[in-house]
Amino acid sequence: MTRRRRASSTVGSGSSRRLNTAYTTLDGSAGSWLGVRVWGQAGWWGVCAFVALLAALALARHLPALYKFEESPARTRAGSPDG
């Protein structure tokens, strides 16, 4: 039990954990508020469409980074037969 406590206390500082908790709480609150607003206006179909829109935005945000990673010189050298 003591070993676990020591290991978990060495991962990150206290202030970064508190900041992460604050961001998680704020994001959850904002998501709940928006979900209730959309549900009040458009019902479950609206909530589903809203979540699909957010997922598409997240995917569009991450795709450029994925392509940059796959096209990086270090990645292409590692996959070549001579490298």
KADAVEN-V856608 format. One record per pair of residues at least 4 apart in sequence whose C-alpha atoms are under 7 Angstrom apart, sorted by the first residue. I is the first residue (numbers start at 1). J is the second residue. D is the distance in whole Angstrom. If there is no record, write none. Layout:
[[I	J	D] [I	J	D]]
This chain:
[[1	5	6] [2	6	6] [3	7	6] [4	8	6] [5	9	6] [6	10	6] [7	11	7] [12	16	6] [12	17	7] [13	17	6] [14	18	6] [15	19	6] [16	20	6] [17	21	6] [18	22	6] [19	23	6] [20	24	6] [21	25	6] [22	26	6] [23	27	6] [24	28	6] [25	29	6] [26	30	6] [27	31	6] [28	32	6] [29	33	6] [30	34	6] [31	35	6] [32	36	6] [33	37	6] [34	38	6] [35	39	6] [35	47	6] [36	40	6] [37	41	6] [38	42	6] [38	43	7] [38	46	6] [38	47	6] [39	43	4] [39	44	6] [39	46	6] [39	47	6] [42	46	5] [43	47	7] [44	48	6] [45	49	6] [46	50	6] [47	51	6] [48	52	6] [49	53	6] [50	54	6] [51	55	6] [52	56	6] [53	57	6] [54	58	6] [55	59	6] [56	60	6] [57	61	6] [58	62	6] [59	63	6] [62	66	6] [63	67	6] [64	68	6] [65	69	6] [66	70	6] [67	71	6] [68	72	6] [70	75	6] [71	75	7] [71	76	7] [72	76	6] [73	77	6] [74	78	6] [75	79	6] [76	80	6] [77	83	6] [78	83	6]]
